[in-house]
């Protein structure tokens, strides 16, 4: 299975978070800033919605780390296995570098820390829009290359 996405401006965003209030606030901030938002309650819900969309799904996913049923890194990895190449920004309340690295190793393009501000989100989306070729390619290929290089040098992936 493959997921096709139009390369439009990253305006259609899915907010994935098991905390209803957090998800609603982030989606409202984005809508007020002109984005179109879809919401998912966890990684499995995100995956189900993306698969149901098939053609032209969301252009950007904000994916929480810790969620029931399927956490952010696992959902991100599954999306990348399905050839979803649009940016996925991990979002976490954890400040440990290992958590950020783990998320990126599973296919996230970047990781932001909670609490999020609309300025922080806009800056990250602007960065993604200006470097889209790098972000869309990084989702699978670069991370796989990094993993291969680490394995060749005897480094263990977490």
C-alpha positions as CSV (number, residue, x, y, z in Angstrom):
1,X,0.0,0.0,0.0
2,X,1.2,3.5,-0.8
3,X,-0.2,6.9,0.2
4,X,-0.2,9.7,-2.3
5,X,0.0,13.3,-1.2
6,X,-0.2,16.5,-3.2
7,X,2.7,18.8,-2.6
8,X,0.7,21.9,-1.7
9,X,1.5,24.4,1.0
10,X,1.4,22.5,4.3
11,X,-2.0,23.9,5.4
12,X,-3.9,20.7,6.1
13,X,-2.7,19.4,9.6
14,X,-3.6,16.4,11.7
15,X,-3.3,16.9,15.4
16,X,-2.7,13.6,17.2
17,X,-3.0,13.7,21.0
18,X,-4.8,11.5,23.5
19,X,-5.5,14.6,25.7
20,X,-8.7,16.1,24.5
21,X,-8.1,19.5,25.9
22,X,-4.5,19.6,24.5
23,X,-5.7,18.4,21.1
24,X,-8.5,20.9,21.0
25,X,-6.4,23.9,22.0
26,X,-3.6,23.1,19.4
27,X,-6.2,22.6,16.7
28,X,-8.0,25.8,17.6
29,X,-4.7,27.8,17.6
30,X,-3.9,26.3,14.1
31,X,-7.3,27.0,12.8
32,X,-7.2,30.6,14.0
33,X,-3.8,30.9,12.2
34,X,-5.5,29.7,8.9
35,X,-4.8,26.0,9.0
36,X,-7.3,23.2,8.3
37,X,-7.2,20.7,11.1
38,X,-8.1,17.1,11.5
39,X,-7.9,15.5,14.9
40,X,-7.0,12.0,16.0
41,X,-7.1,10.6,19.6
42,X,-4.1,8.3,19.3
43,X,-1.6,6.7,16.9
44,X,-4.0,4.0,15.8
45,X,-6.8,6.6,15.1
46,X,-4.2,8.6,13.1
47,X,-3.2,5.6,11.0
48,X,-6.8,4.6,10.4
49,X,-7.7,8.1,9.2
50,X,-4.7,8.5,7.0
51,X,-5.4,5.1,5.4
52,X,-9.0,6.0,4.8
53,X,-8.0,9.3,3.1
54,X,-5.8,7.5,0.6
55,X,-5.5,10.3,-2.0
56,X,-4.5,13.7,-0.7
57,X,-4.4,13.1,3.1
58,X,-3.1,15.7,5.5
59,X,0.1,17.5,4.6
60,X,1.6,17.6,8.1
61,X,1.1,15.6,11.3
62,X,1.7,16.8,14.8
63,X,2.1,13.5,16.7
64,X,2.1,13.2,20.5
65,X,4.7,10.8,21.9
66,X,2.8,8.9,24.7
67,X,-0.6,7.7,23.8
68,X,-2.7,4.5,24.5
69,X,-3.3,1.8,21.8
70,X,-0.4,3.1,19.6
71,X,2.2,5.7,20.7
72,X,3.7,8.4,18.4
73,X,6.9,6.7,17.4
74,X,5.2,3.4,16.5
75,X,2.5,5.3,14.5
76,X,5.2,7.3,12.8
77,X,7.2,4.2,11.9
78,X,4.1,2.6,10.4
79,X,3.2,5.6,8.4
80,X,6.8,5.7,6.9
81,X,6.5,2.0,6.1
82,X,3.4,2.9,4.1
83,X,5.5,5.5,2.2
84,X,3.8,8.5,3.9
85,X,6.4,11.1,3.0
86,X,4.9,14.3,4.3
87,X,6.4,15.8,7.5
88,X,5.6,14.4,10.9
89,X,6.5,16.6,13.9
90,X,6.8,14.7,17.1
91,X,5.4,16.5,20.2
92,X,6.4,15.5,23.7
93,X,6.3,16.7,27.3
94,X,9.6,14.8,27.9
95,X,12.8,16.8,27.6
96,X,15.2,13.9,27.4
97,X,17.4,13.8,24.3
98,X,16.9,10.1,24.1
99,X,13.2,10.5,23.6
100,X,13.7,13.0,20.8
101,X,16.3,10.8,19.2
102,X,13.9,7.8,19.5
103,X,11.1,9.7,17.8
104,X,13.4,10.8,15.0
105,X,14.8,7.3,14.5
106,X,11.2,6.2,13.9
107,X,10.7,8.7,11.2
108,X,9.7,12.0,12.7
109,X,11.2,15.0,10.9
110,X,11.6,17.0,14.1
111,X,10.4,17.0,17.7
112,X,8.9,19.9,19.6
113,X,8.4,20.1,23.4
114,X,5.2,20.9,25.2
115,X,3.8,23.3,25.9
116,X,3.5,24.4,22.3
117,X,2.9,28.0,21.2
118,X,1.5,29.1,17.9
119,X,4.7,31.0,17.2
120,X,6.7,27.8,17.7
121,X,4.3,25.8,15.4
122,X,4.4,28.5,12.8
123,X,8.2,28.7,12.8
124,X,8.4,24.9,12.4
125,X,5.9,24.8,9.6
126,X,7.7,27.7,7.9
127,X,11.0,25.8,8.2
128,X,9.3,22.8,6.7
129,X,7.8,24.7,3.9
130,X,11.2,26.2,2.9
131,X,13.0,22.9,3.2
132,X,10.2,20.6,2.1
133,X,12.4,18.5,-0.2
134,X,14.7,17.7,2.7
135,X,11.8,17.0,5.1
136,X,9.8,14.8,2.8
137,X,12.9,12.8,1.9
138,X,14.1,12.5,5.5
139,X,11.0,10.8,6.7
140,X,12.2,7.5,5.5
141,X,15.4,7.5,3.5
142,X,17.7,9.6,5.6
143,X,16.6,7.9,8.9
144,X,17.2,4.5,7.3
145,X,20.6,5.6,6.1
146,X,21.5,6.9,9.6
147,X,20.4,3.6,11.1
148,X,22.5,1.7,8.6
149,X,25.5,3.8,9.3
150,X,25.1,3.4,13.1
151,X,24.8,-0.4,12.7
152,X,27.9,-0.5,10.5
153,X,29.8,1.4,13.3
154,X,28.5,-0.9,16.0
155,X,26.2,1.7,17.5
156,X,23.0,0.4,18.9
157,X,19.6,2.0,17.9
158,X,17.2,2.4,20.8
